[in-house]
Amino acid sequence: MYRKLTSAEIAQMEAQGCSAHEWADVEVAQEFDARFVKNTHFSGHNRLGVFRREIELPGGLSVHSGVYNATLHNVEVGDDAHLYNIHNYIANYRIGRNTCIENVNAILVDGRTMFGNGVRVPVMNEGGGREIPIFNELSASLAYILTLYRHRPQMIHQLERMIDAYAEAQAAEIGTIGDNVRILNCGSIKNVKIGDCAELTGVSRLKNGTINSNEAAPVRLGSGVKCVDFIIASGVEIGDSTLVEKCFVGQGCIFDKHYSAGESLFFSNCQGMHGEACAIFAGPYTVTHHKSTLLIAGMFSFMNAGSGSNQSNHMYKLGPIHQGVAERGSKTTSDSYLLWPSRIGAFSLVMGRHTHHADTSDLPFSYLIENNSESYLVPGANLRTVGTIRDAQKWPKRDNRKDPNKLDQINFNLLSPYTVQKMWKGREVLDELVALGGENTEVYGYQNCKIRNSSLKHGRELYTIGIQKFLGNSLISRLEKNEWHTVEEMRAVLRPDSEKGLGVWVDLAGLIAPRGEVSVLMDDIESGKLSLENIQERLVEMHANYYSYEWSWALEHLEQVWGCSVDEVTVEQIKRTVTVWKEAVVGLDKMVYNDARKEFDLNSKTGFGADGDRKTAEADFEEVRGSFESNSFVKAVLEHIEKKTLLGDSILEKLGQL
């Protein structure tokens, strides 16, 4: 409840340097104490809470809540807030409880604004055609559909209509600054909505955006940061003169060290430092830490961009209209280059300069290497590398999202129907190359790339091992998690929960799902049956049902291997599948083990042991890096071999009792 100021309170405030256009337009809480409002000018309608408590600033300094040295126009100040040294003014804001604002230039809402909601971001194609309207609840999967399914214009129209309605619902002429916010030593903040517990320190400029901070996942913006036309999700950290314009920044992202991001979408746990992004779709875990690294006009996810990596999105003809895709898990080495349009297969490594528009999407886990200006492809090589396994293990551990409401549904699995279907297709592609070119051909041509004969043969073997590992994983998981004691009970356990999951799978920027289920979702969007909230619920449901869908897909392919249905499969066929799985798992682990050993060979010890001999170098190396046998990753690989061997043996023993 608020009341008018008493004449005594007005007199006291005037004696303390305060003034107002109309004191009658200033209302205060019932227990308001005028002692804590000094040197403040009021215009428009203002409300002041009670100021009872001390607020502790960084460094241990305590100040009493209240309003000091400020000009307020149409402002509501919450209980125990602290406003000090507002150099220009604060206009048209509701300020929450326990919020501290010190040494800022201006904070204002100027006219009706949607606080960044509805801003169109021309992602992937700077020439337009894929503009995405950003809003507070945008998820990576929904953005993927909006970006890439332009061949369904009616569905896109329905989504844009719903998002525009959401943005319109956010529109206001009054902004909000939440509870327990800290805004210290900042410049201009205009048309920005700020959530609870946000920390803004030394921010240069914010204009037209929303900071979706909350108690569970505060947002922190630091020195020199400039953001224009933006949505920032919970748990984000942006510092050190980073520039953000026309961007959605997803949960748990970190931008720092003068990073520059324009006209781009970033989703959960992306990191950007030093470099630049322009018109990119950065799915979860897109990471770039280096100067001179440019990501432009592309779609990425689970990606690590090496120093000096860049791409070109035009060929000096019709301008910057080309685009590229690096599927999940791709990496670029230092000074790599890709001329768009190109498409890089999942979990592939790009080395050197590539100007021939490669499409390696059907050959995942590959190396794409430049050799004398030609692009050479080494299929499957990344399946056996220690780096790929380490990446898959580290992503879940590096999830910065603290918000219980997670917008993005993220599947971390290295092997899934999405990647295994590509390996299955990859084997067919390699077989077709041999059939067309002959077994003795030295170099095969494929999608503007070259594949050496030895690389082709080894790649096919690796794909086979990867497929055997995945199918065996799915089979053993099904057998391990259910009770069965007879052949009929075993077959019953292996029957799928439903037919959902059959056919082609897609990666919706982190969410791995059957294309059939995604198509049903898009049909329902197109028909107008769903709200934005319903769409998010369906995406969450798809993610939750992943393993049920996965088994339907895996069983269909196991039946191809067995040559019969699950109702006819024999114990001997199951035993053979488990045995093959065990050999595949152990075989791949041994390849990874041997790849890890390279990190401890003589070449790796170059530069160690200053001013000494080889023995000194080895001692220095071991002190710094440890020994091969004691390395935690190496020990984990050996433990994995032992664990999977025991698991396979236990399943085989149980099968032997039937």
Secondary structure, 3 states (H helix, E strand, C coil): CEEECCHHHHHHHHHCCCEECCHHHEEEECCCCHHHEEEEEEECCEEECCCCCEEECCCCCEEECEEEEEEEEEEEECCCCEEEEEEEEEEEEEECCCCEEEEEEEEECCCCECCCCCCEEECCCCCCCCEEECCCCCCHHHHHHHHHCCCCHHHHHHHHHHHHHHHHHHCECCEEECCCCEEECCCEEEEEEECCCCEEECCCEEEEEEECCCCCCCCEECCCCEEEEEEECCCCEECCCCEEEEEEECCCCEEECCCEEEEEEECCCCEEECCEEECCEECCCCEECCCCCEEECEEECCCEECCCCEEECCCCCCCCCCCEEECCCCEECCCCEEECCCEECCCCEEECEECCCCECCCCCCCEEEEECCEEEEECCHHHHCHHHHHHHHHHHHCCCCCCCCCCCCCCCCCCCHHHHHHHHHHHHHHHHHHHHHCCCCCEEEECCEEEEHHHHHHHHHHHHHHHHHHHHHHHHHHHHCCCCCCHHHHHHHHCCCCCCCCCCEEEECCEEEEHHHHHHHHHHHHCCCCCHHHHHHHHHHHHHCHHHHHHHHHHHHHHHHHCCCCCCCCHHHHHHHHHHHHHHHHHHHHHHHHHHHHHHCCHHHCCCCCCCCHHHHHHHHHHHHCCCCCCHHHHHHHHHHHHHHHHHHHHHHHHHCC
